[in-house]
């Protein structure tokens, strides 16, 4: 087969070929690899004068490559060297982002090559099978790669969104002390998923000596309650404002937060000083009419 291929006429381009010394004909594959020659090339010392065998079929671009070829090995190495998260990407010179990542441009308009950034293709927090919340599915995969593996697939995405947990008191209410006629306010901040329901109650004592929780504001015209989300994710804050402050408003106040997972309570004390007991008696002025 090699002898027949050697005897077969080669496609000529009208110029000599350096791959085959002594021949005025040139093959397509060799012309791409060797530069043009101005004239017939002299055979090198000790070089055979016979024409070397040339493959009968020239591989076209995009044709299947053998697993052991040099180009196949380079392609496999490029796939193995995918850029991780937060790596530079984009353009011909930039790296290719790894699985689950996309290249996002950090510059508006025309930007130089390699100015992109590999980011996670799926945005949003996810809940892992270990009961922990992750900022993205890419963070979960990174954790699964570095964590010790008990068995394949030990750490995976359980569901979209953060994991559910019972309310946790981040900032409990502080005890306050003021005089009558002024104002007093208490606040508490909790964190929970899903968002909790926060209510205020006053702890009172019944004639029998048991503790009774009175929902606020109730019928108290001088008490206002407000609940607001934030400032961080999955956090909520609640306030209770007492104005004007009266002596009967003194006592212990409970901040209760609850969701489908559980509940939490925190307490604050309001102490009121009656200002009327400390007012000095007023003596009549010389001009006052008795």
C-alpha positions as CSV (number, residue, x, y, z in Angstrom):
1,X,0.0,0.0,0.0
2,X,2.8,2.4,0.8
3,X,4.5,1.7,-2.6
4,X,1.3,2.5,-4.5
5,X,0.8,5.7,-2.6
6,X,4.4,6.7,-3.3
7,X,3.9,6.0,-7.0
8,X,0.6,7.9,-7.2
9,X,0.9,11.4,-8.6
10,X,0.9,14.1,-6.0
11,X,-1.3,17.2,-6.4
12,X,1.0,19.9,-7.8
13,X,1.0,23.6,-7.1
14,X,3.7,24.5,-9.6
15,X,6.5,24.9,-7.0
16,X,8.9,22.5,-5.3
17,X,8.3,20.9,-2.0
18,X,10.9,20.8,0.8
19,X,9.2,17.8,2.3
20,X,10.2,15.7,-0.8
21,X,13.7,16.6,-2.0
22,X,14.3,16.1,-5.7
23,X,10.6,16.3,-6.6
24,X,8.9,19.3,-8.4
25,X,5.5,18.3,-7.2
26,X,4.0,19.3,-3.9
27,X,1.3,17.8,-1.7
28,X,-1.4,19.9,0.0
29,X,-0.5,19.0,3.6
30,X,3.2,19.7,3.2
31,X,2.6,23.1,1.6
32,X,0.8,24.1,4.7
33,X,3.6,23.0,7.0
34,X,6.7,24.1,4.9
35,X,7.4,27.6,3.6
36,X,7.6,28.3,-0.1
37,X,10.9,27.8,-1.9
38,X,12.2,30.1,-4.7
39,X,13.7,27.2,-6.6
40,X,14.4,23.5,-6.6
41,X,15.8,22.5,-3.3
42,X,19.0,20.5,-3.3
43,X,18.8,17.2,-1.5
44,X,20.5,17.1,1.8
45,X,23.5,15.0,2.4
46,X,22.5,11.4,3.0
47,X,18.9,12.1,2.3
48,X,17.1,9.5,0.2
49,X,16.2,10.5,-3.3
50,X,13.0,8.5,-3.3
51,X,9.7,10.2,-2.6
52,X,8.3,9.4,0.8
53,X,4.9,8.0,1.2
54,X,2.1,10.5,1.7
55,X,-1.3,9.6,3.2
56,X,-3.8,8.9,0.5
57,X,-6.6,11.0,2.2
58,X,-5.8,14.4,3.7
59,X,-7.8,15.0,7.0
60,X,-10.1,17.9,6.7
61,X,-10.7,20.4,9.5
62,X,-13.1,19.1,12.1
63,X,-12.6,15.4,11.1
64,X,-12.4,12.8,13.9
65,X,-9.0,12.6,15.6
66,X,-7.4,9.5,17.0
67,X,-7.4,9.3,20.8
68,X,-3.7,9.1,20.9
69,X,-3.0,12.1,18.5
70,X,-1.2,15.2,19.6
71,X,-4.3,17.4,18.9
72,X,-6.6,15.2,20.8
73,X,-4.3,15.3,23.8
74,X,-4.1,19.1,23.7
75,X,-7.9,19.3,23.6
76,X,-8.3,17.0,26.6
77,X,-5.7,19.1,28.5
78,X,-7.6,22.3,27.6
79,X,-10.8,20.8,29.0
80,X,-9.1,19.7,32.1
81,X,-7.7,23.2,32.6
82,X,-11.0,25.0,32.7
83,X,-10.9,28.3,34.6
84,X,-12.5,28.1,38.1
85,X,-14.9,30.6,39.7
86,X,-13.6,34.3,39.8
87,X,-11.0,33.5,37.2
88,X,-10.4,35.8,34.2
89,X,-12.0,34.8,30.9
90,X,-13.2,36.1,27.6
91,X,-11.7,36.7,24.1
92,X,-9.2,34.4,22.3
93,X,-6.6,34.9,25.0
94,X,-9.0,34.3,27.9
95,X,-9.5,31.0,29.6
96,X,-12.7,28.9,29.2
97,X,-14.9,28.8,32.3
98,X,-15.5,25.5,34.0
99,X,-18.8,23.5,34.1
100,X,-21.7,25.5,35.6
101,X,-19.9,28.8,35.1
102,X,-20.4,31.6,32.6
103,X,-18.1,34.4,31.5
104,X,-19.5,37.8,32.5
105,X,-18.0,41.0,31.2
106,X,-16.8,43.6,33.7
107,X,-16.4,46.4,31.2
108,X,-19.0,48.2,29.2
109,X,-18.5,48.5,25.4
110,X,-15.3,47.4,23.8
111,X,-13.0,45.8,26.3
112,X,-9.6,44.1,26.0
113,X,-9.5,40.3,25.8
114,X,-9.4,38.4,29.1
115,X,-11.3,41.1,31.1
116,X,-14.3,38.8,31.8
117,X,-14.9,37.0,35.1
118,X,-16.2,33.4,35.5
119,X,-19.4,33.5,37.6
120,X,-21.9,30.9,38.6
121,X,-24.5,30.4,35.9
122,X,-27.3,29.7,38.5
123,X,-27.8,32.7,40.9
124,X,-29.4,32.4,44.3
125,X,-28.8,30.6,47.5
126,X,-29.4,26.8,47.8
127,X,-29.9,24.4,50.6
128,X,-27.5,21.5,50.8
129,X,-28.2,17.9,51.9
130,X,-26.1,18.7,55.1
131,X,-28.7,21.2,56.3
132,X,-26.4,24.2,55.5
133,X,-27.2,27.2,53.2
134,X,-24.8,28.1,50.4
135,X,-24.6,31.3,48.5
136,X,-24.8,29.5,45.1
137,X,-24.8,26.0,43.7
138,X,-21.2,26.5,42.7
139,X,-20.2,27.1,46.3
140,X,-22.0,23.8,47.2
141,X,-20.0,22.0,44.5
142,X,-16.8,23.5,45.7
143,X,-17.6,22.3,49.3
144,X,-18.4,18.9,48.0
145,X,-15.0,18.6,46.2
146,X,-13.0,19.6,49.3
147,X,-15.0,17.9,52.0
148,X,-14.1,14.3,52.9
149,X,-16.3,12.0,50.9
150,X,-18.2,9.3,52.8
151,X,-19.8,8.0,49.6
152,X,-20.3,9.4,46.0
153,X,-22.9,12.1,46.0
154,X,-22.8,12.6,49.8
155,X,-23.3,16.4,49.4
156,X,-25.9,17.6,46.9
157,X,-28.5,20.3,46.5
158,X,-31.6,19.6,48.6
159,X,-33.7,22.5,47.3
160,X,-33.5,26.0,45.9
161,X,-33.3,28.8,48.5
162,X,-31.7,28.8,52.0
163,X,-32.4,26.0,54.5
164,X,-35.2,26.6,56.9
165,X,-34.4,27.2,60.6
166,X,-36.1,28.4,63.7
167,X,-35.9,32.0,64.8
168,X,-32.7,33.1,66.5
169,X,-32.6,36.3,68.6
170,X,-29.8,38.5,67.2
171,X,-30.5,41.6,69.3
172,X,-32.6,41.2,72.4
173,X,-34.5,44.2,73.9
174,X,-32.7,46.3,76.5
175,X,-34.2,47.5,79.8
176,X,-35.0,51.2,79.9
177,X,-35.8,53.6,82.7
178,X,-37.6,56.9,82.3
179,X,-40.0,59.2,84.1
180,X,-43.7,59.7,83.5
181,X,-44.8,61.9,80.7
182,X,-41.9,61.0,78.5
183,X,-41.5,58.1,76.1
184,X,-39.8,54.6,76.1
185,X,-39.2,52.2,73.3
186,X,-37.9,48.6,73.1
187,X,-36.6,46.8,70.0
188,X,-35.5,43.2,69.1
189,X,-34.0,41.7,66.0
190,X,-34.3,38.1,65.0
191,X,-33.2,35.9,62.1
192,X,-35.2,33.0,60.6
193,X,-36.2,31.2,57.4
194,X,-39.0,31.5,56.5
195,X,-39.7,35.0,57.8
196,X,-41.0,34.9,61.4
197,X,-44.1,36.6,62.9
198,X,-43.0,38.9,65.7
199,X,-45.4,40.0,68.4
200,X,-45.1,42.0,71.7
201,X,-46.6,41.0,75.0
202,X,-46.6,42.4,78.5
203,X,-46.0,40.0,81.3
204,X,-48.5,40.7,84.2
205,X,-49.4,38.8,87.3
206,X,-52.9,37.7,88.0
207,X,-54.5,37.8,91.5
208,X,-53.7,34.1,91.9
209,X,-50.0,34.7,91.3
210,X,-49.7,33.3,87.8
211,X,-48.1,35.1,84.9
212,X,-50.4,36.4,82.2
213,X,-49.3,37.5,78.8
214,X,-51.2,40.5,77.4
215,X,-51.0,41.0,73.6
216,X,-50.0,44.5,72.6
217,X,-51.0,47.1,71.7
218,X,-54.5,45.9,72.6
219,X,-56.6,48.8,74.0
220,X,-53.6,50.9,75.0
221,X,-53.8,54.2,73.1
222,X,-50.3,55.2,74.2
223,X,-48.6,52.0,72.8
224,X,-47.6,51.5,69.1
225,X,-46.0,48.4,67.6
226,X,-44.0,48.2,64.3
227,X,-42.3,45.3,62.5
228,X,-39.8,45.8,59.6
229,X,-37.6,43.4,57.6
230,X,-33.8,43.7,57.3
231,X,-31.3,45.2,57.1
232,X,-29.7,41.9,56.3
233,X,-31.2,38.9,54.5
234,X,-33.7,36.8,56.5
235,X,-33.7,39.3,59.4
236,X,-36.6,41.2,60.9
237,X,-36.8,43.9,63.6
238,X,-39.7,44.9,65.8
239,X,-40.3,48.0,68.0
240,X,-42.7,49.0,70.7
241,X,-43.2,52.7,71.5
242,X,-44.8,53.8,74.8
243,X,-45.8,57.6,74.8
244,X,-46.7,59.2,77.0
245,X,-45.2,57.0,79.7
246,X,-47.4,56.2,82.7
247,X,-46.7,54.5,86.0
248,X,-48.9,51.5,85.1
249,X,-46.8,50.9,81.9
250,X,-44.0,49.6,84.2
251,X,-43.2,45.9,83.8
252,X,-41.6,43.2,81.7
253,X,-42.2,43.1,78.0
254,X,-41.8,40.0,75.8
255,X,-40.7,39.9,72.1
256,X,-41.9,36.6,70.6
257,X,-41.0,35.4,67.1
258,X,-42.3,32.2,65.5
259,X,-42.4,30.4,62.2
260,X,-43.2,26.9,61.0
261,X,-39.9,25.5,62.4
262,X,-39.9,26.9,65.9
263,X,-40.1,30.0,68.1
264,X,-37.9,32.2,70.3
265,X,-38.6,34.8,73.1
266,X,-36.6,37.6,74.6
267,X,-37.5,40.0,77.4
268,X,-36.9,43.6,78.3
269,X,-37.9,45.6,81.4
270,X,-39.4,49.1,81.6
271,X,-39.0,51.1,84.8
272,X,-41.1,54.2,85.3
273,X,-40.5,56.9,88.0
274,X,-43.5,59.0,88.9
275,X,-42.4,62.6,88.5
276,X,-45.3,64.0,90.5
277,X,-43.9,62.6,93.8
278,X,-40.7,64.6,93.3
279,X,-42.1,68.0,92.2
280,X,-41.3,70.8,94.7
281,X,-44.2,72.7,96.1
282,X,-44.9,76.0,94.4
283,X,-45.1,79.1,96.7
284,X,-47.3,82.0,95.7
285,X,-45.6,85.0,94.2
286,X,-46.0,88.4,95.7
287,X,-48.3,89.5,92.9
288,X,-50.6,86.4,93.2
289,X,-54.1,87.0,94.5
290,X,-55.1,84.7,97.2
